Amino acid sequence: MLGAAAAAPGAASPANAPGAAPYLWQLPRGFPLPAVPADNPMSDAKVNLGRRLFFDPRLSLTGAYSCASCHDPRRSFSDGRQRAVGATGATLTHNALALVNVAYNLSFGWQKSGVRSLEAQMLEPLLNEHPIELGLKGRERALCDALAADPVYAPAFDAAFPADRPGVTFERIVKAIAAFERTLISGDSPFDAYVFAGEHTALSAQAKEGMALFYSTRVGCALCHSGFNFSGNWRDARGATGRASFARNGTTEEPVRVPTLRNVALTAPYMHDGRFATLDAVLEHYSGLAGRAGGAARIDRRLPRAPLSAAERAALGAFLESLTDRAFLARFADAPPH
């Protein structure tokens, strides 16, 4: 139904660091094996190191901000703000994208299609100056020295990069965090139970009605939010396929990323600028576009062609709620405060 070939749970990463324990992917039904860069193979040690670094406030100018400050696991790794806020309190230009299933992205960020790897993307929040996000520009060496002096981190870096000369480097910090982010895979929602496990009671009648609307040509949600990830693009172990999908959503003149809808009920507020506080407000926005003469077609041909009734909005909302993966959230119940 979703057009994604299943990868066997527990399948080994196609490339593993020599001398390191292989990373075993525990993939949901219908999910392909993520692509992994040849120069940053996966291992348990590297993922564990990346997780620790992701929540460490030392990776910021102020020592009080971490990656998790903008990507909270309780919110499917988004932050709940209209627009993200950097370590110094500066408001950023966009809403913080959720990191769920980011391993399948072809590119990263709301509007930049040229950032093609998690490793490249990590450099932006770490080193940006206008505006400052984590604010490490010019402080890379000091950070590495501090981590190398830490009795927990020093052996963790050696275990994560056993084939290289020992030590902490900024490049290894970036690679470890990227490896951890690739493991943020979510696919155990009621929708998945219904589609992949045949549990017909997993969705309510209202959610099933919403699902039919979602995939209908009249409403057209699935034309943008497609595939197993309900997003505009994906990649698998065979490498990048297709192009990253951007769309005009009626809130900006410029095309913006089509983000995943998985766990979308947890990632309010919505749109690149966080202008809508609820999913119903988003659906009302698209219904309004469709209600204008030629409005949706002028903005993006994939948008709804006919207005939605209140009952249809409620059904679509129930379906979107069914994409919430509570087991994914439970994996990070012991995450450090941030």
C-alpha positions in Angstrom: 0.0 0.0 0.0 2.8 2.4 0.9 5.2 1.2 -1.7 8.1 0.5 0.6 9.9 -2.8 0.7 10.3 -4.2 4.2 13.8 -4.6 5.7 14.3 -7.5 8.1 14.4 -6.4 11.7 17.9 -6.8 13.1 19.5 -6.4 9.7 23.1 -5.3 10.0 24.2 -1.9 8.7 25.8 -2.3 5.3 29.0 -0.8 6.6 30.4 -1.2 10.1 33.4 0.4 11.8 36.3 -2.2 11.8 36.7 -3.5 15.3 33.4 -2.1 16.5 30.3 -4.1 17.4 28.0 -4.0 14.4 24.9 -1.9 14.7 21.8 -3.9 14.3 18.9 -2.0 12.8 15.5 -2.8 14.4 13.3 -1.6 11.6 9.5 -1.4 11.6 7.5 -3.3 9.0 7.6 -1.6 5.6 10.7 0.4 6.3 13.9 0.1 4.2 17.4 0.0 5.5 18.7 3.6 5.8 21.6 4.7 3.7 24.8 5.2 5.7 27.8 7.3 4.4 30.9 5.2 3.6 33.0 7.4 5.8 30.8 7.2 8.8 29.8 3.6 9.3 27.4 2.7 12.1 28.3 0.9 15.4 26.8 0.6 18.8 29.6 2.5 20.4 29.3 5.4 18.0 25.5 5.6 18.4 25.8 5.6 22.2 28.5 8.3 22.0 26.3 10.4 19.7 23.3 10.0 22.1 25.4 11.3 25.0 26.7 14.2 22.9 23.2 15.1 21.7 22.1 15.8 25.2 25.3 17.5 26.4 25.0 21.2 27.1 28.8 21.6 26.7 28.1 21.6 23.0 27.0 25.3 23.2 28.5 28.7 23.7 26.7 29.1 27.0 27.1 25.6 28.4 23.4 25.5 29.1 22.0 24.4 25.6 22.2 21.2 23.8 20.9 19.7 20.5 17.9 18.4 22.6 17.0 22.0 23.5 15.6 22.4 20.0 14.9 18.7 19.5 13.0 17.4 22.5 12.3 13.6 22.4 9.0 14.1 24.2 7.9 16.2 21.2 9.2 13.8 18.6 12.5 15.7 18.6 10.9 19.1 17.9 10.7 22.0 20.5 7.1 23.3 20.8 8.1 26.8 19.9 6.7 28.9 17.0 10.3 29.5 15.9 13.4 27.9 17.4 15.6 29.8 19.8 19.4 29.6 19.9 21.7 29.3 22.9 22.0 33.1 23.3 18.2 33.6 23.1 18.2 34.7 19.5 15.0 33.7 17.6 15.8 31.7 14.5 14.1 32.1 11.2 12.2 28.8 11.2 10.3 26.3 13.3 12.5 23.4 14.5 11.9 20.4 12.3 11.2 17.1 14.1 14.1 14.7 13.7 11.9 11.6 13.5 13.0 9.3 10.6 15.5 11.9 9.5 17.7 9.0 8.3 15.5 8.8 5.2 15.8 12.5 4.2 17.4 13.4 0.9 18.2 16.9 2.1 17.9 18.9 5.3 16.4 22.1 6.4 13.2 23.9 5.5 14.4 25.6 2.3 17.9 24.4 1.5 18.0 21.5 -0.9 21.8 21.4 -1.1 22.5 20.1 2.4 22.6 16.4 1.6 23.8 14.6 4.7 23.3 14.7 8.4 27.0 15.3 8.9 26.8 18.5 6.7 23.6 19.6 8.4 25.1 19.3 11.9 27.7 22.0 11.0 24.9 24.6 10.7 23.5 24.5 14.3 27.0 24.0 15.7 28.7 26.8 13.9 26.1 29.3 12.6 26.7 32.9 13.6 23.8 34.7 12.0 21.9 33.8 14.0 23.7 31.8 16.6 22.3 28.4 17.3 24.8 26.5 19.5 27.6 29.0 18.9 30.7 26.8 18.7 32.4 28.8 15.9 36.0 29.4 17.1 35.5 27.2 20.2 35.9 23.8 18.5 39.4 23.1 20.0 38.3 24.0 23.5 35.3 21.7 23.3 37.5 18.8 22.1 40.0 19.4 24.9 37.2 19.4 27.5 35.7 16.2 26.2 39.2 14.5 26.0 39.8 15.3 29.6 36.5 13.7 30.6 37.1 10.2 32.0 33.8 9.0 30.4 34.1 10.6 27.0 37.8 9.8 26.2 37.3 6.0 26.1 33.9 6.4 24.4 35.5 8.2 21.5 38.2 5.5 21.2 35.5 2.8 21.2 33.5 4.6 18.6 36.4 5.2 16.2 38.7 2.2 16.9 40.3 2.1 13.4 41.6 5.6 13.7 44.2 7.3 15.9 42.7 7.8 19.4 41.5 11.2 20.5 38.6 13.6 20.3 38.1 15.7 17.2 35.4 18.0 16.1 34.7 15.8 13.0 34.2 12.8 15.2 31.7 14.8 17.4 29.7 15.5 14.3 29.9 12.0 13.0 28.8 10.5 16.3 25.7 12.8 16.6 24.8 12.1 13.0 25.0 8.3 13.7 22.7 8.7 16.7 20.2 10.8 14.7 20.0 8.0 12.0 18.6 5.7 14.7 15.6 8.0 15.4 13.2 5.7 13.5 9.5 5.7 14.3 7.0 3.3 12.7 5.0 1.6 15.5 1.8 3.7 15.4 -1.8 2.5 15.3 -1.7 3.2 11.5 1.2 0.8 11.2 -0.6 -1.8 13.3 -3.6 -1.5 11.0 -1.7 -1.5 7.7 1.3 -3.8 8.4 0.0 -6.1 11.2 -3.6 -6.4 10.0 -5.0 -5.2 13.3 -8.3 -3.9 12.0 -9.4 -2.4 15.4 -6.2 -0.3 15.6 -8.0 2.6 13.9 -11.3 4.0 14.8 -14.1 4.3 12.2 -13.4 8.0 12.1 -9.7 7.6 11.6 -10.4 5.1 8.7 -12.6 7.7 7.2 -9.8 10.2 7.5 -7.4 7.8 6.0 -9.6 7.5 2.9 -9.8 11.3 2.6 -6.0 11.6 3.1 -5.4 9.3 0.1 -8.2 10.7 -2.0 -7.5 12.8 -5.1 -10.1 15.4 -4.0 -8.2 16.2 -0.8 -4.7 15.2 -2.0 -2.8 15.1 1.2 -0.8 12.0 0.0 0.4 13.8 -3.1 2.8 15.8 -0.9 3.0 13.6 2.2 3.8 10.3 0.5 5.3 6.9 1.1 6.0 5.1 4.4 7.3 8.3 6.0 4.4 10.6 5.0 7.0 13.1 3.7 8.2 14.6 0.5 11.3 12.3 0.0 13.2 9.3 1.3 16.3 7.3 0.7 17.3 3.7 1.4 20.4 1.6 1.5 20.6 1.7 -2.3 21.4 5.4 -2.1 19.4 8.5 -2.7 16.4 8.1 -5.0 14.4 10.9 -6.6 14.6 14.5 -5.4 13.8 16.2 -2.2 10.2 17.5 -2.4 9.4 21.1 -1.6 5.9 22.7 -2.0 4.1 26.0 -1.7 1.8 25.7 1.2 0.0 29.0 0.9 1.9 30.6 3.8 5.0 31.8 1.8 6.0 32.7 -1.7 9.0 30.3 -1.5 8.7 26.5 -1.6 9.3 24.8 1.7 10.1 21.3 2.8 7.3 18.7 2.9 8.0 17.3 6.4 7.0 13.9 7.7 3.6 13.6 9.4 4.7 10.8 11.6 4.1 11.8 15.3 2.7 15.1 13.9 0.2 15.4 16.8 3.2 15.9 19.1 5.0 18.6 17.0 2.8 21.7 17.2 3.0 24.5 16.3 2.9 23.9 12.5 4.4 25.2 9.3 7.9 26.5 8.7 7.1 29.6 10.8 4.9 27.9 13.4 1.9 30.0 12.6 -0.8 27.3 13.4 -1.2 26.1 16.9 -3.3 23.0 16.1 -3.8 20.4 13.4 -7.4 21.6 12.9 -6.1 25.1 12.1 -3.8 23.6 9.5 -6.7 21.7 7.9 -8.9 24.8 8.0 -6.1 26.7 6.3 -6.0 24.2 3.4 -9.8 24.1 3.3 -9.8 27.9 2.9 -7.3 27.7 0.1 -9.4 25.2 -1.7 -12.5 27.4 -1.2 -11.0 30.3 -3.2 -11.6 30.3 -6.9 -8.5 28.7 -8.3 -6.6 29.4 -5.1 -5.1 26.1 -4.3 -4.3 25.4 -8.0 -2.4 28.6 -8.3 -0.3 28.0 -5.2 0.5 24.3 -5.7 -1.5 21.9 -7.9 -1.2 19.2 -5.2 -3.3 21.1 -2.6 -6.9 20.3 -2.0 -9.3 21.2 -4.8 -12.5 21.4 -2.6 -13.2 22.8 0.9 -13.4 20.4 3.8 -16.4 20.1 6.0 -16.1 20.2 9.8 -16.7 16.4 9.9 -14.0 15.8 7.2 -11.5 17.9 9.2 -12.3 15.9 12.3 -11.8 12.7 10.4 -8.5 13.8 9.0 -7.4 14.9 12.4 -8.3 11.5 13.8 -6.2 9.9 11.1 -3.2 12.2 11.8 -3.5 11.3 15.5 -3.2 7.6 14.5 0.4 8.3 13.2 1.6 8.8 16.8 4.1 6.2 17.9 4.1 5.9 21.7 6.7 3.2 21.8 9.1 5.6 20.1 8.6 8.1 22.8 9.1 5.4 25.5 12.6 4.7 24.1 13.7 8.2 25.4 11.9 8.2 28.7 15.2 8.2 30.5 16.7 11.0 28.4 18.7 13.6 30.4 16.9 16.9 31.2 17.6 19.6 28.6 
